[in-house]
């Protein structure tokens, strides 16, 4: 129950809170059993925002954030319903006061400038960028709209010639911005909002931990370029759940060093499905492990569940990954592992050359995977000579051709086992324990 209190909030230093702004602060008492917790309610209108979709409201948002971040009580920062607040590239930085938690209540809409020409050079890596922030909740049922159509046109030079936005004169000099980006953050919750038409990735977490993304609607057209739904980089203890993701690229992707990631109850498609990788880009050593992905519906997508590494990756691994309870409809590559050897399967006339190094792919489980494949190879394990895929498990998999034909499996340097009914028939080879058991058992003991 929210009860208004007549007294004003404590004065803030003028550098952070100008006196006219202080008069707009409302302090609210939240009555809890046996205690009273005070909160400060701020709105963008209090800081001069107009919300007509045309006026630049960036300074108002920045000032409101500065006040919220400096407050000594918990804060609700409201983006009011009925408004369209145009925000230019903005970094909302922490650390904030040790004593407060901030709830960004997006009741209205936040929109980006429509044209890339309105962005100053050097401000094109992020749009809404949260840096070194802790204990933040973003919620409210509103919309964060990147209005990315012109960005996709500039980025379409990376796409195929038949891409609807492809035109040489549209090619961008640098990549489009990430829309909502959390970097070096902890204790972040993003719930119940719509993210749409991002310039590049919709929601990104970089070097962040203890993250929840839940009850989201993430949408952009199928032809939008590089518009991943949720993108994880070097992050751990991340939960992405109960969301609808329909974009032009990966529904959820993870790269770098990611661990303890849980994806659950997601509807995905079109786009490129769920992706681990690409790992090992530019000779990076990436470690992705302890990933649990279950209860997915993937439809009309290029990929279902994919692990991808670069050829000749210098090290690292993707391991201890569970894909479970996945239903696919009309997916081109329902199950795929690609360690850089699939070009010949996609039309290249050149046979794959042997890799000398690779990112390890091992201990990957596919459990209760059903649905239809749009291609001949419903299961594709294209692995490396240097580091074959090991300990792969197919457990109750049933994938048939969407056109009624017979699906098949493709394996290259892939070792593992099948359990229960596996359709199409598994092509996995038995594990080569003789050559590797001594080395691997020692590593497993160290992990335990």
C-alpha positions in Angstrom: 0.0 0.0 0.0 1.4 3.4 -1.0 0.7 6.3 1.4 1.9 9.8 0.5 4.0 11.7 3.0 3.6 15.5 3.1 7.3 16.2 3.9 9.8 16.8 1.1 12.8 14.7 0.4 16.2 15.7 1.9 17.9 18.5 -0.1 20.5 17.2 -2.6 23.8 19.0 -3.5 23.1 21.6 -6.2 25.5 20.0 -8.6 23.3 16.9 -8.7 19.8 18.3 -8.0 19.0 21.9 -8.9 16.6 23.5 -6.5 13.6 23.6 -9.0 14.0 19.9 -9.5 14.0 19.1 -5.8 10.5 20.6 -5.5 9.2 17.9 -7.8 10.4 15.0 -5.7 7.7 13.1 -4.0 8.6 10.8 -1.1 6.4 7.7 -0.6 6.2 5.5 2.4 5.8 1.8 1.6 4.3 0.1 4.6 5.7 -3.3 5.3 4.9 -5.6 8.3 6.8 -4.1 11.2 8.7 -1.5 9.2 8.4 1.5 7.0 10.5 1.8 3.9 10.6 5.2 2.1 10.9 5.5 -1.6 11.4 8.5 -3.9 9.2 8.8 -7.0 10.6 10.8 -9.9 9.1 11.2 -13.4 10.7 12.5 -16.6 8.2 15.3 -16.7 9.6 16.6 -13.4 12.9 17.2 -15.2 11.4 18.9 -18.2 10.7 16.0 -20.6 8.0 16.7 -23.2 7.3 13.2 -24.5 5.9 14.2 -27.9 8.2 11.9 -29.9 9.9 14.9 -31.6 11.5 16.9 -28.8 14.9 15.8 -27.6 14.3 14.5 -24.0 17.8 13.2 -23.5 18.9 15.8 -20.9 15.7 15.3 -18.9 16.4 11.6 -18.7 20.1 12.2 -17.8 19.1 14.6 -15.0 16.5 12.2 -13.7 19.0 9.4 -13.6 21.5 11.6 -11.8 18.9 12.4 -9.1 17.9 8.7 -8.8 21.5 7.5 -8.6 22.4 10.0 -5.9 19.3 9.4 -3.7 19.8 7.7 -0.3 16.4 5.9 -0.5 15.0 3.5 -3.0 13.8 5.2 -6.1 11.1 4.7 -8.7 12.0 6.6 -11.9 8.9 6.7 -14.1 8.7 7.1 -17.9 5.1 8.3 -17.9 2.3 6.5 -19.8 1.1 8.2 -22.9 4.4 9.8 -23.8 6.9 9.1 -26.5 10.3 10.2 -25.2 12.9 10.6 -27.8 16.3 9.8 -26.3 19.7 10.2 -28.1 22.7 8.0 -27.2 23.0 8.1 -23.5 25.1 6.4 -20.8 23.5 6.0 -17.4 26.4 5.3 -15.1 26.9 4.0 -11.7 27.9 3.2 -9.1 25.0 4.8 -7.4 24.3 5.3 -3.7 25.0 2.2 -1.6 21.7 2.5 0.1 19.3 2.6 -2.8 17.7 0.3 -5.4 16.3 1.9 -8.6 13.2 0.8 -10.4 13.0 2.3 -13.9 9.2 2.1 -14.6 8.8 2.3 -18.3 5.0 3.0 -18.6 5.3 5.1 -21.7 7.6 4.7 -24.8 11.2 5.5 -25.2 12.2 6.0 -28.9 15.5 6.5 -30.7 16.2 9.2 -33.3 14.9 7.9 -36.6 17.9 8.7 -38.8 21.5 7.6 -38.2 22.5 11.1 -39.4 21.1 12.5 -36.1 23.7 10.5 -34.1 27.0 12.3 -33.6 30.1 10.4 -34.8 31.6 8.4 -32.0 28.2 7.7 -30.3 27.3 4.8 -32.4 28.2 1.8 -30.3 25.3 2.1 -27.8 21.9 3.7 -27.6 20.7 3.2 -23.9 23.9 2.2 -22.1 23.9 1.3 -18.4 27.5 1.1 -17.0 28.6 -0.1 -13.6 25.0 -0.1 -12.2 23.8 -2.4 -9.4 20.3 -3.4 -8.2 18.3 -2.0 -11.0 14.9 -3.2 -12.2 13.5 -2.1 -15.6 9.8 -2.9 -15.9 6.4 -1.2 -16.5 4.8 -2.6 -19.7 6.0 0.2 -22.0 8.0 0.0 -25.3 11.6 0.7 -26.0 11.8 1.3 -29.8 15.1 1.6 -31.6 13.5 2.6 -34.9 16.3 0.8 -36.6 15.0 0.6 -40.2 17.6 3.0 -41.6 20.4 1.4 -39.6 19.5 -2.0 -41.2 19.6 -0.4 -44.6 23.2 0.8 -43.9 24.2 -2.6 -42.5 22.6 -4.5 -45.4 26.0 -4.6 -47.3 26.8 -7.5 -44.9 23.7 -9.3 -46.1 23.0 -11.3 -49.3 22.3 -9.4 -52.5 18.7 -10.5 -52.4 18.2 -9.0 -49.0 15.3 -6.5 -49.2 17.5 -3.6 -47.9 20.6 -4.5 -49.9 22.1 -1.5 -51.8 25.8 -0.6 -52.1 25.2 3.0 -51.3 23.6 2.1 -48.0 26.7 0.4 -46.6 27.6 1.6 -43.1 31.2 2.6 -42.1 30.7 1.1 -38.6 28.3 -1.3 -37.0 24.9 -0.1 -35.7 24.4 0.5 -32.0 23.3 -1.9 -29.4 19.9 -0.8 -28.2 19.6 -1.6 -24.4 23.1 -2.4 -23.2 24.1 -3.3 -19.6 27.9 -3.3 -19.1 29.8 -4.3 -15.9 26.5 -4.4 -14.1 25.2 -6.6 -11.2 21.7 -7.5 -9.9 19.8 -6.4 -13.0 16.2 -7.3 -13.7 14.4 -6.5 -17.0 10.8 -7.6 -16.9 7.5 -7.0 -18.7 8.5 -4.6 -21.4 8.6 -4.6 -25.2 11.8 -4.1 -27.1 11.4 -3.6 -30.8 13.2 -2.6 -33.9 16.6 -2.3 -32.4 19.5 -0.8 -34.4 21.5 -3.9 -33.6 21.1 -6.3 -30.6 18.0 -5.5 -28.6 19.2 -6.5 -25.1 22.8 -7.0 -24.3 24.6 -8.0 -21.1 28.4 -7.6 -21.1 30.5 -8.6 -18.1 27.4 -8.7 -16.0 26.1 -11.0 -13.3 23.0 -12.0 -11.4 20.7 -11.0 -14.3 17.0 -11.8 -15.0 15.2 -11.1 -18.2 11.6 -12.2 -18.0 8.2 -11.6 -19.6 9.6 -9.7 -22.5 8.3 -9.2 -26.0 11.3 -8.7 -28.4 10.4 -8.0 -32.1 11.9 -6.8 -35.3 11.3 -7.8 -39.0 12.9 -11.0 -40.3 15.1 -9.0 -42.6 16.5 -6.8 -39.9 20.3 -7.1 -39.7 22.1 -8.3 -36.6 19.1 -7.8 -34.4 19.7 -10.5 -31.8 17.0 -10.7 -29.1 19.2 -11.2 -26.1 23.0 -11.2 -26.4 25.3 -12.3 -23.6 29.0 -11.5 -23.5 31.3 -12.6 -20.6 28.4 -12.9 -18.2 27.3 -15.4 -15.5 24.3 -16.3 -13.5 21.8 -15.1 -16.2 18.2 -16.2 -16.5 16.2 -15.5 -19.6 12.7 -16.8 -19.2 9.0 -16.6 -20.2 9.5 -14.4 -23.3 8.6 -14.1 -27.0 11.5 -13.3 -29.3 11.0 -12.7 -33.0 13.9 -11.0 -34.7 16.1 -11.1 -37.8 19.0 -12.8 -36.0 19.6 -15.0 -33.0 16.8 -15.2 -30.4 19.5 -15.6 -27.7 23.2 -15.7 -28.3 26.2 -16.0 -26.0 29.9 -15.4 -26.7 33.1 -14.9 -24.7 33.1 -16.4 -21.2 29.6 -17.2 -20.1 28.6 -19.6 -17.4 25.6 -20.6 -15.3 23.1 -19.5 -17.9 19.4 -20.6 -17.9 17.0 -20.2 -20.8 13.5 -21.4 -20.2 10.0 -21.0 -21.7 10.9 -19.1 -24.8 9.1 -18.7 -28.1 11.6 -18.1 -30.8 11.3 -17.4 -34.5 11.9 -16.4 -37.2 15.6 -15.6 -37.0 18.6 -17.7 -36.3 17.5 -19.6 -33.2 19.5 -20.2 -30.0 23.2 -19.8 -30.5 26.3 -20.5 -28.5 29.1 -18.6 -30.4 30.8 -17.8 -32.6 33.5 -18.8 -30.1 37.2 -18.2 -30.8 36.9 -15.1 -33.0 40.2 -13.1 -33.5 42.1 -15.8 -31.6 40.1 -15.2 -28.4 40.0 -18.0 -25.8 36.4 -18.4 -24.8 34.9 -20.6 -22.1 31.1 -21.3 -22.2 29.8 -23.9 -19.7 27.0 -24.9 -17.4 24.3 -23.8 -19.8 20.7 -25.2 -19.3 18.2 -24.5 -22.0 14.7 -26.0 -21.9 11.1 -25.6 -22.8 11.5 -23.8 -26.1 9.3 -23.4 -29.2 11.3 -22.5 -32.3 9.5 -21.9 -35.6 10.4 -20.8 -39.1 14.0 -20.2 -38.1 17.4 -20.7 -39.8 18.7 -22.7 -36.8 17.2 -24.4 -33.8 20.0 -25.0 -31.2 23.5 -24.2 -32.5 27.0 -24.2 -31.2 29.5 -22.5 -33.5 33.2 -22.0 -33.2 35.9 -20.6 -35.5 38.2 -22.8 -37.5 41.6 -23.0 -35.9 40.4 -21.4 -32.7 43.3 -21.2 -30.3 41.6 -22.7 -27.3 38.7 -22.6 -24.9 35.6 -24.7 -24.9 31.8 -25.1 -25.0 30.8 -27.8 -22.6 28.2 -29.0 -20.1 25.3 -27.7 -22.2 21.8 -29.2 -21.9 19.1 -28.6 -24.6 15.9 -30.1 -23.3 12.2 -30.1 -24.2 12.4 -28.3 -27.5 9.7 -28.3 -30.2 10.7 -27.1 -33.7 8.5 -26.2 -36.7 10.0 -25.7 -40.1 13.6 -25.1 -38.9 16.4 -25.3 -41.4 19.1 -26.6 -39.1 17.3 -28.0 -36.0 20.4 -29.3 -34.3 23.8 -28.1 -35.4 27.4 -27.9 -34.2 29.8 -26.2 -36.6 33.5 -26.0 -35.8 34.2 -24.2 -39.0 33.9 -27.1 -41.4 30.4 -26.6 -42.9 31.1 -24.4 -45.9 31.2 -27.4 -48.2 27.7 -28.4 -47.0 26.4 -25.0 -47.8 27.5 -25.0 -51.4 31.2 -24.4 -51.4 33.1 -26.6 -53.9 36.2 -26.8 -51.7 36.7 -29.6 -49.3 37.4 -28.6 -45.7 41.1 -28.4 -44.8 42.3 -29.9 -41.6 42.4 -27.6 -38.6 45.5 -27.5 -36.4 43.8 -26.1 -33.3 40.2 -25.7 -32.2 37.7 -24.7 -29.5 36.6 -27.9 -27.7 33.0 -28.9 -27.9 32.0 -31.6 -25.4 29.4 -32.9 -22.9 26.5 -31.6 -24.9 23.1 -33.2 -24.3 20.0 -33.1 -26.6 17.0 -34.4 -24.7 13.4 -34.6 -25.9 13.8 -32.6 -29.1 10.9 -33.0 -31.6 9.6 -31.2 -34.7 10.2 -30.7 -38.4 13.3 -29.8 -40.4 13.2 -27.7 -43.6 16.5 -29.3 -44.8 17.8 -32.8 -45.4 20.2 -32.8 -42.4 18.0 -32.4 -39.3 21.1 -33.2 -37.2 24.5 -31.8 -38.3 27.7 -32.2 -36.3 30.6 -30.8 -38.3 33.5 -31.0 -36.0 37.3 -30.4 -36.0 40.2 -32.8 -36.7 42.2 -31.1 -34.0 39.5 -31.2 -31.3 36.6 -33.6 -32.3 33.2 -33.1 -30.6 33.1 -35.5 -27.7 30.4 -36.8 -25.2 27.5 -35.7 -27.4 24.2 -37.3 -26.3 21.0 -37.7 -28.3 18.2 -38.7 -26.0 14.7 -39.2 -27.4 15.0 -37.0 -30.5 12.4 -37.1 -33.2 12.9 -34.7 -36.2 11.2 -35.3 -39.5 11.2 -33.4 -42.8 8.6 -30.7 -43.2 7.9 -31.8 -46.8 7.3 -35.4 -45.8 10.7 -36.7 -47.0 13.2 -38.6 -44.9 15.5 -36.5 -42.8 19.1 -37.6 -42.2 22.1 -36.9 -39.8 25.5 -35.7 -40.8 28.6 -36.3 -38.6 32.2 -35.3 -39.0 34.6 -36.1 -36.1 31.7 -36.4 -33.7 31.6 -38.8 -30.9 28.9 -39.7 -28.4 25.8 -41.9 -27.9 22.1 -42.2 -28.5 19.4 -43.1 -26.0 15.8 -44.1 -26.7 14.2 -43.3 -30.0 16.4 -41.1 -32.2 15.0 -40.0 -35.6 16.8 -39.5 -37.9 19.2 -42.3 -37.0 22.2 -41.2 -35.1 25.5 -41.0 -36.9 27.6 -40.4 -33.8 30.7 -42.6 -33.3 31.5 -44.3 -30.0 33.9 -42.3 -27.8 37.6 -43.0 -28.4 38.4 -43.5 -24.8 41.7 -45.3 -25.4 43.4 -42.1 -26.7 41.9 -39.6 -24.4 40.7 -41.1 -21.2 43.9 -40.4 -19.1 44.0 -36.8 -20.0 40.3 -36.2 -19.6 39.8 -38.0 -16.4 42.5 -35.9 -14.8 40.7 -32.7 -16.0 37.4 -34.0 -14.7 38.9 -34.6 -11.2 40.1 -31.0 -11.1 36.7 -29.7 -12.0 35.0 -31.7 -9.2 
